[in-house]
Amino acid sequence: QVFVNNKKYACATCIKGHRSSTCGHTDRPLFEIKRKGRPQTQCEHCRRLRKTRQVHVRCDCASLDDIPDGQRGA
C-alpha cells in the first residue's frame, strides 16, 4: 500500500486481485482504498441520539448545515 496524507492507495490491478495491502506499484495510477463494510449514513449527532435516546431517524443534518448543533431537532 502507498500512504498519502494517512490515506491508503493501491493500483487497480492489485485492488481487483485482492492484493491491495501488498501493492507497491508507484508507477501506475493509484486509487484510494475504501473502508470495509457499509458506509455510514448518519452524522455523529444523529448517531449519538440513536444510542442515548433509542431514536432511529433518517439523518437530515446535511441539509441543515446553517443551524448550530445545539439547536437541531431530532
C-alpha positions in Angstrom: 0.0 0.0 0.0 1.0 3.5 -0.7 0.2 6.0 2.1 -0.5 9.7 1.2 -1.9 12.0 3.9 -2.8 9.0 6.1 -5.0 7.5 3.3 -4.2 4.1 1.7 -3.8 3.8 -2.1 -3.3 0.9 -4.4 -3.3 0.3 -8.2 -6.4 -1.1 -9.9 -4.8 -4.4 -10.7 -3.9 -5.1 -7.1 -7.3 -4.0 -5.9 -9.1 -6.3 -8.3 -6.7 -9.2 -7.4 -7.3 -8.6 -3.6 -3.7 -7.7 -3.1 -4.1 -4.0 -2.2 -2.3 -4.5 1.2 0.9 -5.5 -0.6 0.7 -3.1 -3.6 3.9 -1.2 -4.2 3.3 0.0 -7.7 4.1 3.7 -7.7 4.3 3.9 -11.5 0.6 3.1 -12.0 -2.5 5.2 -11.4 -3.4 4.7 -7.7 -6.9 4.6 -6.2 -8.0 5.2 -2.6 -8.7 2.1 -0.6 -12.2 2.4 0.9 -13.1 1.2 4.3 -14.6 -2.3 4.7 -18.4 -2.7 5.2 -21.3 -0.4 4.5 -20.8 3.4 4.6 -22.2 5.3 7.5 -25.4 7.2 6.7 -25.8 9.2 9.9 -23.7 12.0 11.3 -22.2 12.0 14.8 -25.2 14.0 16.1 -27.9 11.6 14.9 -25.7 8.5 15.9 -25.4 9.9 19.4 -29.2 10.4 19.6 -29.8 6.8 18.4 -27.5 5.5 21.2 -28.8 7.7 24.0 -32.5 8.1 23.3 -33.2 5.0 21.3 -34.4 7.2 18.4 -33.6 5.9 15.0 -34.4 8.6 12.4 -33.1 9.4 8.9 -30.3 11.9 9.1 -31.3 15.3 7.6 -28.4 17.2 9.2 -26.6 17.7 5.9 -29.4 19.9 4.7 -29.4 21.8 8.0 -25.8 22.9 7.9 -26.6 26.5 8.8 -28.3 25.6 12.1 -25.9 25.2 15.1 -25.6 21.7 16.6 -27.3 22.7 19.9 -30.4 23.9 18.1 -31.0 21.0 15.8 -34.1 18.9 16.5 -34.4 15.1 16.3 
